[in-house]
Amino acid sequence: MDWTAAPAQRPLRRQSLPQIRALLAEALGQKDGVRGAHCIHEAWMRGDFSVNLEPAMQQLWSVAAESIPDWLPMQYVEWLPLLYEVTARFTRTRRGRSNIYLVLLDYRDSRPEPRGDPSCSAYGSTFGVYVGMSRYAPAQRFDQHKAGIRSAGAVLKRGLEVLTGPSQHLQGIARTEAAEIEITLGEALREAGLFVKGGH
């Protein structure tokens, strides 16, 4: 088992759910954040329910926070598998210094469906996603947003965390290509039913 694999590679894809739960129990016992993250991620990608995943995530964060990879979100969102699926359709062809990044937006305090917004049809507006591009690393750019540096209002006010995993393959891209991907990825995520900001 390649525990260093990117989450999109899903190294536990061929394991059964009982096997994954056993591996998760081992990872928790050994305080192994990487193995635990892959177990939770695989269950998530298979559509496991929040009632199963949220306690597992809390337990993993409580025992192995220092070793959990940055690609495992801290917040459960039901549409994470869709985010991976749509983002995987995009590839880079030229290397450069630009990065695509995704930020989880929190709309839990707002009305359930923004009126007249067709981008919310499938998943409502509890959470949204911001699509951006930058020459900075995604985590650094997120920190800039939160500090008010060239900040998008949605990220400044509602940004929870960077969703690193789905866009790992879209780092180090030529600027012109990244600008095009930013727009088309935003459009594709809207068409898939997510509430999207940015992507312009």
N, C-alpha and C positions, 0 to 999 in steps of 0.2 A: 504494500500500500504506500503510495507516494504522498506523504503528509505535507510536502512542500508545494504540491500542485496548486495552481490558481483555482479559486472556487468555481469558475466557469467550466473547468475540466471535470469536476465532480468525481473525485477518486473513489467515492463510495457508491457510485451509480449501480453497481451490480450486487450490492449487499441487500439483504431483505431488511424490512423495518425492525424485526426482532434483533437481527444482528447489529443494526445501527444503534438500537437502544442499549445493547450490551456493550458496544464500543464506547458509547457515551458514558455509561456508568463507570467503565474503566478509566476514561479520560478524567472524569470528575474526581475519582479516587486518587488519581495521580496528579491532579491539578495541572493537567495538560491542556492549555487553551487552544492550541492548534488543532489537536485531534478532536476536542470537544466542538470547536467551531465547525469543522467539516461534518461532524455528525448532525449538528443542528441545521446546518446549511442544506444537507441532503434531504432531511425530513421536510424542510421548508420548501425546497424545490418540488417535492412530491405533493405539496398541498396539505401537509399536516396542519391541524387546527391550532389556532392561537392558544387554546386552553392547554395544549400539550407543549407548544414551543416556548411560550412566555415563561413558565416556571423553569424550564430547562435553561433558558437564556439567563434568567436571574441567578440560578444556581451556579452556572459556569462563571458569570461575572463575579460572583461572591468568592469563589475559590481560586480562580485562575486569571484574574483581570490583567496581570502584567504580561501574560503570554498569549493572550487572544489576539489574532491578527486583525489589522485595521479594516479588513473587508467584511467582517461580521457586524451587521448593524446592531446598535444597542436597543433599537425600537422595532417591535414587530409591525410589519406592513404586509397585508395579504397579497399585494401585487408584486412583490419582489421577484417571483419567478417570471412574470411577464416582463419586468424591467430587464432581466438578463436576456430573455428571448429576443426582445426588440433590439436591444443594444448590440447583441451578437451579430446582427445583420450588417453592421457597419465595420469596415476594416480600413486600416491606413495603407496607403500605397507609397507615401513619401515620408521620410524621417525629417524631423524638425524639432522645434522647441516648444510647441504648443500642446496643451493637454485639454481633453474634454473632461468635465467633472459634473457630477450629479449631487444635488443636495436635497435631503428630505425636508419637506415643509409641513408645518403643523397647522392644521385648520380646525382643530377640535373645538375651538371657542366660537366658530362661526356657524352660520346656518348649514344644514345638512347638504343642500344643493345650491350652489350659486345660480341664481335665476338667469336663464338665457345662455348658459355656458355649456355647449354640447360636449366639451372635452371632459365633463364629469359624468357622462352618462353611465359608464359601467361601474365605477368604483366610488362614486360620491366624492366628497371633498374633505373627509377626515384628515387625509394626508395628501400632499401633492409633491411634485418633483420639479426642481429648478435645473435647467440644462445650461451649462456655461462652458466657455473656453478661456484659457489663460496660459501665459508663459510660466506661471507659478505652479508649483505642485498643488493638487486639489486641496489638501489640508491647509496649506499656507493661504491659498486664495479664500477658503472658507473663513479663516481667521481674519483676513482683511475685510471681508463682507461684514462680519460681526463687529469689527472695530470701526465701521463706517468709511472705510477706504474704498473709493469707487464702488460703493455697495449698491446692489439691487435691493429695493425696498422689501421684496418678498423674503429674501435671505436674511436681511438685517432683522426684520420683525419676526419671521416665522421659521427660519432655518434651524433645524435640530442637529443634523450631522451630515457629513459627506457619505454618500453611498459609493464606496470605493470599488467594491467587487465588480459590478457590471461594466465599468468603463476602464478596467485595468489595461485592456488591449488597445485603448485609444489614447495612450500617452506618447509623447515624443513625436508629434505629427507636424508636418509643414503647416504654416499658419493659414495659407489659403484653403488647404484641404480641411483643416480643423474648423474654419469658419463655415464651410459648406456642411460638414457633418453636424455642427451645432444646430444649424437650421433644420436640416432634414431629420435629425434624430428627434428634435422637439416636435416636429410635425408627425412623425411616426408614433411617438408616444401618445400624442393627443388622439390620433386616429385609433389607437389601441384602447382608448377610454380613460387614460389617466389625466389628472388635472395638472397641467404643465405651465410653468412660468419660465421666462428666459427663452433660449433657443432662437435668438434673433441676430 
